[in-house]
Amino acid sequence: MSKYKPTNTLDGEWRKYIPRDDLPGVFAARVRSEFEVQTSYGSMHGKAGDYLLKDFSDQYNEYPDNVWVVDKKLFNKTYIKVLKPEEVVLAAQVMGVVSIAIVFVSSDLTFPLNQNFS
């Protein structure tokens, strides 16, 4: 299963996700309550926390041609959330991790972050 990476492209509640840099990707929005949407596939039902997706080409369409519902568990397995360094440290503290070593990579350098919480 290919993984989609989030980008910094936002349109209100919609965030753009791409599987590869050479593909246009999709927009996804998490829906906070139960919902139903009419799609080209028929009527689709979503639970609170599920995601509504649309093709990137429909970014500016008020009524997109192609939308679909993705279950939140499937979304979390397929679409990668990229954390900021401070979010990684906070997550480790919340999970009770005593020590972490992380390597951050940017286009021009790589540097490690070692953090002890004891």
TORNUTI-914426 format. One record per residue (C-alpha): x negated, y, z; residue in three letters; residue number from 1. Coordinates in pm, 1 decimal, decimal comma. Last residue first. Example, Ala and Ser with C-alpha at 12.3 -4.5 7.8 and 13.67 -1.06 7.14 Angstrom:
residues 2
@X=-1367,0; Y=-106,0; Z=714,0; resn=SER; resi=2
@X=-1230,0; Y=-450,0; Z=780,0; resn=ALA; resi=1
end
This chain:
residues 118
@X=-1490,2; Y=1100,4; Z=3341,6; resn=SER; resi=118
@X=-1361,9; Y=1253,5; Z=3015,7; resn=PHE; resi=117
@X=-1670,8; Y=1213,7; Z=2800,0; resn=ASN; resi=116
@X=-1675,9; Y=1368,9; Z=2453,3; resn=GLN; resi=115
@X=-1918,1; Y=1307,8; Z=2169,4; resn=ASN; resi=114
@X=-1852,1; Y=1503,2; Z=1852,6; resn=LEU; resi=113
@X=-2064,9; Y=1410,8; Z=1554,1; resn=PRO; resi=112
@X=-2154,2; Y=1633,9; Z=1256,8; resn=PHE; resi=111
@X=-2137,5; Y=1591,5; Z=882,5; resn=THR; resi=110
@X=-2214,0; Y=1871,9; Z=640,3; resn=LEU; resi=109
@X=-2128,7; Y=2039,4; Z=310,1; resn=ASP; resi=108
@X=-1785,7; Y=1916,6; Z=204,4; resn=SER; resi=107
@X=-1677,6; Y=1849,9; Z=560,3; resn=SER; resi=106
@X=-1705,2; Y=1531,5; Z=760,6; resn=VAL; resi=105
@X=-1621,4; Y=1496,4; Z=1127,0; resn=PHE; resi=104
@X=-1771,1; Y=1202,3; Z=1314,5; resn=VAL; resi=103
@X=-1601,2; Y=1104,7; Z=1636,4; resn=ILE; resi=102
@X=-1740,6; Y=948,7; Z=1953,0; resn=ALA; resi=101
@X=-1494,6; Y=891,3; Z=2231,9; resn=ILE; resi=100
@X=-1518,4; Y=833,1; Z=2606,1; resn=SER; resi=99
@X=-1274,9; Y=752,6; Z=2886,8; resn=VAL; resi=98
@X=-960,5; Y=699,4; Z=2678,4; resn=VAL; resi=97
@X=-653,0; Y=746,6; Z=2896,1; resn=GLY; resi=96
@X=-405,1; Y=772,1; Z=2607,8; resn=MET; resi=95
@X=-329,3; Y=1137,3; Z=2692,3; resn=VAL; resi=94
@X=-702,4; Y=1217,9; Z=2702,7; resn=GLN; resi=93
@X=-762,2; Y=1050,8; Z=2365,8; resn=ALA; resi=92
@X=-469,7; Y=1240,4; Z=2211,0; resn=ALA; resi=91
@X=-610,2; Y=1570,4; Z=2344,8; resn=LEU; resi=90
@X=-956,0; Y=1494,5; Z=2199,9; resn=VAL; resi=89
@X=-808,9; Y=1400,7; Z=1861,0; resn=VAL; resi=88
@X=-586,7; Y=1710,3; Z=1860,5; resn=GLU; resi=87
@X=-893,6; Y=1930,0; Z=1930,1; resn=GLU; resi=86
@X=-1069,7; Y=1781,1; Z=1626,4; resn=PRO; resi=85
@X=-769,9; Y=1852,9; Z=1396,4; resn=LYS; resi=84
@X=-564,2; Y=1548,4; Z=1307,7; resn=LEU; resi=83
@X=-482,7; Y=1417,9; Z=960,3; resn=VAL; resi=82
@X=-145,9; Y=1245,0; Z=952,1; resn=LYS; resi=81
@X=-151,7; Y=970,3; Z=688,8; resn=ILE; resi=80
@X=164,4; Y=882,1; Z=494,9; resn=TYR; resi=79
@X=224,0; Y=509,8; Z=446,2; resn=THR; resi=78
@X=237,1; Y=365,2; Z=798,3; resn=LYS; resi=77
@X=399,8; Y=674,7; Z=954,3; resn=ASN; resi=76
@X=650,0; Y=691,7; Z=667,3; resn=PHE; resi=75
@X=739,3; Y=324,1; Z=711,6; resn=LEU; resi=74
@X=810,5; Y=382,8; Z=1080,9; resn=LYS; resi=73
@X=1003,6; Y=705,5; Z=1007,3; resn=LYS; resi=72
@X=1227,8; Y=536,4; Z=748,6; resn=ASP; resi=71
@X=1195,1; Y=699,9; Z=406,3; resn=VAL; resi=70
@X=1495,6; Y=861,9; Z=238,3; resn=VAL; resi=69
@X=1500,1; Y=959,7; Z=-130,2; resn=TRP; resi=68
@X=1519,8; Y=1265,7; Z=-354,0; resn=VAL; resi=67
@X=1495,8; Y=1297,8; Z=-733,8; resn=ASN; resi=66
@X=1676,2; Y=1571,3; Z=-924,2; resn=ASP; resi=65
@X=1623,6; Y=1835,5; Z=-656,6; resn=PRO; resi=64
@X=1913,9; Y=2066,7; Z=-558,9; resn=TYR; resi=63
@X=1753,7; Y=2396,5; Z=-453,0; resn=GLU; resi=62
@X=1481,9; Y=2329,1; Z=-708,3; resn=ASN; resi=61
@X=1151,1; Y=2504,3; Z=-631,2; resn=TYR; resi=60
@X=947,7; Y=2199,7; Z=-530,4; resn=GLN; resi=59
@X=1122,2; Y=1964,4; Z=-773,8; resn=ASP; resi=58
@X=798,4; Y=1884,5; Z=-960,9; resn=SER; resi=57
@X=651,0; Y=1770,8; Z=-628,2; resn=PHE; resi=56
@X=908,3; Y=1491,7; Z=-622,0; resn=ASP; resi=55
@X=1135,5; Y=1483,8; Z=-319,0; resn=LYS; resi=54
@X=1124,6; Y=1313,0; Z=18,2; resn=LEU; resi=53
@X=1362,9; Y=1308,5; Z=315,9; resn=LEU; resi=52
@X=1205,2; Y=1165,7; Z=628,0; resn=TYR; resi=51
@X=1349,1; Y=971,8; Z=920,6; resn=ASP; resi=50
@X=1340,4; Y=1121,4; Z=1271,7; resn=GLY; resi=49
@X=1715,2; Y=1095,0; Z=1333,2; resn=ALA; resi=48
@X=1842,5; Y=817,7; Z=1107,9; resn=LYS; resi=47
@X=1887,3; Y=840,9; Z=731,4; resn=GLY; resi=46
@X=2166,1; Y=728,3; Z=499,1; resn=HIS; resi=45
@X=2144,2; Y=717,6; Z=120,7; resn=MET; resi=44
@X=2433,9; Y=762,5; Z=-123,1; resn=SER; resi=43
@X=2348,2; Y=657,4; Z=-476,5; resn=GLY; resi=42
@X=2008,7; Y=599,3; Z=-640,8; resn=TYR; resi=41
@X=2019,1; Y=939,2; Z=-817,2; resn=SER; resi=40
@X=2065,8; Y=1076,4; Z=-468,1; resn=THR; resi=39
@X=2354,0; Y=1187,0; Z=-246,6; resn=GLN; resi=38
@X=2230,2; Y=1248,0; Z=107,0; resn=VAL; resi=37
@X=2342,8; Y=1125,1; Z=447,4; resn=GLU; resi=36
@X=2205,1; Y=1239,1; Z=780,3; resn=PHE; resi=35
@X=2134,0; Y=1144,0; Z=1142,4; resn=GLU; resi=34
@X=1945,3; Y=1420,4; Z=1320,1; resn=SER; resi=33
@X=1594,0; Y=1568,9; Z=1327,3; resn=ARG; resi=32
@X=1510,1; Y=1530,1; Z=957,6; resn=VAL; resi=31
@X=1138,5; Y=1514,4; Z=879,6; resn=ARG; resi=30
@X=1057,0; Y=1683,7; Z=549,3; resn=ALA; resi=29
@X=844,3; Y=1535,0; Z=271,2; resn=ALA; resi=28
@X=717,0; Y=1683,9; Z=-55,1; resn=PHE; resi=27
@X=561,2; Y=1451,5; Z=-310,5; resn=VAL; resi=26
@X=233,8; Y=1405,7; Z=-496,1; resn=GLY; resi=25
@X=98,6; Y=1572,8; Z=-811,3; resn=PRO; resi=24
@X=-165,3; Y=1305,8; Z=-884,1; resn=LEU; resi=23
@X=-539,9; Y=1366,5; Z=-950,5; resn=ASP; resi=22
@X=-633,2; Y=1420,0; Z=-584,9; resn=ASP; resi=21
@X=-491,2; Y=1083,2; Z=-486,7; resn=ARG; resi=20
@X=-187,8; Y=965,5; Z=-286,5; resn=PRO; resi=19
@X=-72,4; Y=1325,1; Z=-224,3; resn=ILE; resi=18
@X=154,8; Y=1469,2; Z=46,5; resn=TYR; resi=17
@X=315,3; Y=1817,1; Z=33,8; resn=LYS; resi=16
@X=491,4; Y=1941,7; Z=345,2; resn=ARG; resi=15
@X=859,3; Y=2049,0; Z=346,7; resn=TRP; resi=14
@X=1012,2; Y=2234,0; Z=644,3; resn=GLU; resi=13
@X=968,7; Y=2571,2; Z=471,7; resn=GLY; resi=12
@X=759,5; Y=2502,7; Z=161,8; resn=ASP; resi=11
@X=415,3; Y=2397,9; Z=279,5; resn=LEU; resi=10
@X=93,7; Y=2316,7; Z=94,7; resn=THR; resi=9
@X=-176,9; Y=2245,5; Z=353,9; resn=ASN; resi=8
@X=-201,5; Y=1887,4; Z=228,5; resn=THR; resi=7
@X=-92,2; Y=1561,3; Z=384,5; resn=PRO; resi=6
@X=-259,0; Y=1240,6; Z=264,9; resn=LYS; resi=5
@X=-61,3; Y=957,2; Z=104,7; resn=TYR; resi=4
@X=-181,6; Y=603,2; Z=163,9; resn=LYS; resi=3
@X=-154,1; Y=332,8; Z=-98,3; resn=SER; resi=2
@X=0,0; Y=0,0; Z=0,0; resn=MET; resi=1
end
